[in-house]
């Protein structure tokens, strides 16, 4: 069964327009999901909204949004007032500019989608836009109203289709300067730097997503299976963290291990999508 589009509209470049559909490219729907259960009865627990002062349940029709302006003081926003703030949508993904891949820090990447033609009549125009992006080796910046907000998307050619990645707003991306402000300035040089470079070169490889699995999800699946089959649940001993006493000694030991154990990641099997490595913030 074909997936259902999250959004349908039109991709517009200047006067060129084609109907498109937006499909989720990464999803967590296949993760193991749990419900909260009453241990005493075995019944599922339901969430209920309670008045913070009276302790009484609040019905859905009496629940409104409020913005806190002081201690226990709120500005109430009615549902129709909130709805009026949602921007109007013409269902058009309008391209504003074309940029080089290196022009955008991937800290701004939010959520990936697949973009495909939604009508046979628009397939030729879609192919023209896709092949134009490939030929110039650029990406397109476009905007549309998506899920109640005006969102900016980065559109790139990907095989027979396009990928569209929503971008984080500027206010949502925190400054690296603030995060790194407490890191002291230390210059590494000499043998220590050469050993580090050697370790990196020896471990040079490629990214194959199939090799990086969600161990927590796999362990949960094994746990559920064991419970269903009535088997004993294996206990796991906590790992002891080893403190590095001598950095130079640790580097020398690591470099020695690299010589004995050649990297296996270089000959990674399976087809991996070529994605650019994380770039430094401009």
LODO-246124 format. One record per residue (C-alpha): residue number from 1; x, y, z negated. Coordinates in steps of 0.25 Angstrom, whole numbers, plus 5000, padded with zeros to 4 digits. Example, Ala and Ser with C-alpha at 12.3 -4.5 7.8 and 13.67 -1.06 7.14 Angstrom:
2
num_x_y_z
1_5049_4982_4969
2_5055_4996_4971
//
This chain:
282
num_x_y_z
1_5000_5000_5000
2_5006_5014_5004
3_5009_5023_4993
4_4999_5035_4991
5_5004_5049_4994
6_5006_5058_4982
7_5003_5070_4990
8_4999_5073_5005
9_5001_5085_5013
10_5009_5092_5024
11_5024_5094_5026
12_5027_5107_5032
13_5040_5112_5039
14_5037_5125_5046
15_5026_5123_5055
16_5028_5107_5055
17_5018_5100_5046
18_5015_5085_5044
19_5006_5078_5034
20_5014_5071_5023
21_5013_5062_5010
22_5021_5062_4998
23_5024_5049_4991
24_5031_5046_4977
25_5045_5041_4980
26_5048_5038_4965
27_5038_5033_4955
28_5038_5027_4941
29_5025_5020_4943
30_5032_5006_4944
31_5038_5008_4930
32_5032_4999_4918
33_5021_5007_4911
34_5017_5005_4897
35_5004_5009_4890
36_5003_5013_4875
37_4996_5002_4867
38_4990_5001_4853
39_4998_4990_4847
40_4987_4986_4837
41_4976_4984_4848
42_4983_4982_4861
43_4975_4993_4867
44_4981_5004_4876
45_4982_5018_4869
46_4976_5030_4876
47_4981_5044_4875
48_4972_5055_4870
49_4973_5070_4868
50_4972_5075_4854
51_4970_5089_4848
52_4983_5092_4841
53_4976_5099_4829
54_4962_5091_4828
55_4967_5078_4832
56_4954_5076_4840
57_4954_5070_4855
58_4953_5081_4866
59_4945_5077_4878
60_4951_5079_4892
61_4941_5090_4895
62_4946_5098_4883
63_4961_5097_4887
64_4967_5109_4893
65_4981_5114_4896
66_4988_5124_4886
67_5001_5132_4887
68_5007_5134_4873
69_5010_5149_4870
70_5012_5147_4855
71_5011_5138_4844
72_4998_5130_4846
73_4994_5142_4856
74_4990_5138_4870
75_4985_5144_4883
76_4974_5135_4888
77_4974_5132_4903
78_4961_5127_4909
79_4961_5116_4919
80_4956_5125_4930
81_4967_5136_4927
82_4978_5125_4928
83_4972_5120_4941
84_4972_5134_4946
85_4988_5135_4944
86_4990_5123_4954
87_4995_5128_4967
88_4986_5126_4979
89_4992_5116_4989
90_4991_5115_5004
91_4997_5101_5004
92_5009_5106_5012
93_5023_5103_5009
94_5030_5115_5015
95_5045_5115_5018
96_5052_5128_5014
97_5066_5125_5017
98_5076_5114_5021
99_5088_5112_5012
100_5101_5103_5012
101_5101_5092_5002
102_5112_5098_4994
103_5104_5111_4992
104_5095_5105_4981
105_5100_5100_4968
106_5093_5087_4965
107_5090_5091_4951
108_5078_5097_4958
109_5073_5083_4963
110_5060_5079_4956
111_5052_5068_4962
112_5054_5061_4976
113_5042_5058_4986
114_5041_5052_5000
115_5035_5061_5011
116_5029_5054_5022
117_5019_5058_5034
118_5005_5056_5030
119_4999_5057_5044
120_5003_5051_5057
121_5001_5064_5064
122_5012_5070_5055
123_5023_5059_5057
124_5030_5066_5068
125_5031_5080_5060
126_5036_5072_5048
127_5047_5065_5056
128_5051_5078_5062
129_5053_5084_5048
130_5060_5072_5042
131_5069_5071_5054
132_5072_5086_5053
133_5076_5085_5039
134_5085_5073_5043
135_5092_5080_5054
136_5095_5092_5046
137_5098_5084_5034
138_5090_5094_5025
139_5078_5093_5015
140_5066_5101_5015
141_5060_5109_5003
142_5045_5110_5003
143_5034_5114_4993
144_5020_5110_4991
145_5010_5108_4979
146_5013_5095_4974
147_5005_5089_4961
148_5000_5103_4957
149_5014_5111_4959
150_5021_5117_4970
151_5033_5107_4972
152_5046_5109_4980
153_5050_5096_4988
154_5063_5092_4994
155_5060_5084_5007
156_5070_5075_5013
157_5070_5065_5025
158_5071_5051_5020
159_5070_5040_5030
160_5057_5040_5038
161_5051_5050_5028
162_5054_5061_5018
163_5056_5062_5004
164_5051_5074_4996
165_5057_5077_4982
166_5049_5087_4973
167_5059_5097_4967
168_5060_5101_4952
169_5056_5116_4950
170_5068_5125_4947
171_5063_5127_4932
172_5063_5112_4930
173_5078_5110_4933
174_5086_5113_4921
175_5099_5120_4922
176_5112_5111_4923
177_5119_5123_4916
178_5111_5121_4904
179_5112_5106_4903
180_5128_5107_4905
181_5131_5119_4896
182_5136_5111_4885
183_5146_5102_4893
184_5160_5107_4890
185_5169_5110_4902
186_5179_5098_4903
187_5189_5096_4914
188_5192_5082_4918
189_5205_5079_4925
190_5217_5070_4927
191_5216_5055_4925
192_5202_5056_4918
193_5196_5062_4930
194_5203_5052_4940
195_5198_5041_4932
196_5184_5046_4932
197_5185_5048_4947
198_5190_5034_4949
199_5178_5028_4941
200_5168_5036_4950
201_5175_5032_4963
202_5174_5018_4959
203_5160_5018_4955
204_5156_5026_4968
205_5143_5019_4973
206_5129_5022_4980
207_5116_5023_4974
208_5106_5012_4975
209_5093_5014_4967
210_5091_4999_4967
211_5103_4997_4958
212_5097_5007_4947
213_5086_5001_4940
214_5077_5005_4928
215_5082_4996_4917
216_5071_5001_4907
217_5060_4998_4917
218_5066_4984_4920
219_5068_4981_4905
220_5053_4985_4902
221_5049_4976_4913
222_5057_4964_4907
223_5051_4968_4893
224_5036_4968_4898
225_5039_4954_4905
226_5045_4948_4892
227_5033_4953_4884
228_5023_4947_4894
229_5031_4933_4894
230_5032_4933_4879
231_5047_4933_4880
232_5057_4939_4869
233_5061_4953_4872
234_5076_4954_4873
235_5082_4965_4864
236_5093_4974_4869
237_5105_4978_4861
238_5108_4993_4861
239_5121_4996_4868
240_5132_5002_4861
241_5138_5015_4866
242_5153_5016_4868
243_5159_5029_4865
244_5170_5033_4874
245_5183_5036_4865
246_5193_5039_4876
247_5188_5044_4889
248_5201_5042_4897
249_5201_5027_4892
250_5186_5025_4896
251_5189_5031_4910
252_5201_5022_4912
253_5193_5009_4907
254_5182_5013_4917
255_5192_5015_4929
256_5198_5001_4926
257_5184_4995_4926
258_5181_5002_4939
259_5193_4995_4945
260_5189_4981_4941
261_5174_4983_4944
262_5172_4990_4958
263_5159_4998_4960
264_5147_4990_4965
265_5138_5002_4968
266_5146_5005_4981
267_5139_4993_4988
268_5125_4997_4983
269_5115_4988_4990
270_5101_4993_4994
271_5097_5005_5001
272_5098_5018_4993
273_5092_5031_4997
274_5103_5041_4999
275_5101_5052_4989
276_5111_5064_4986
277_5118_5063_4973
278_5114_5073_4962
279_5120_5086_4966
280_5125_5097_4957
281_5116_5108_4953
282_5119_5120_4963
//
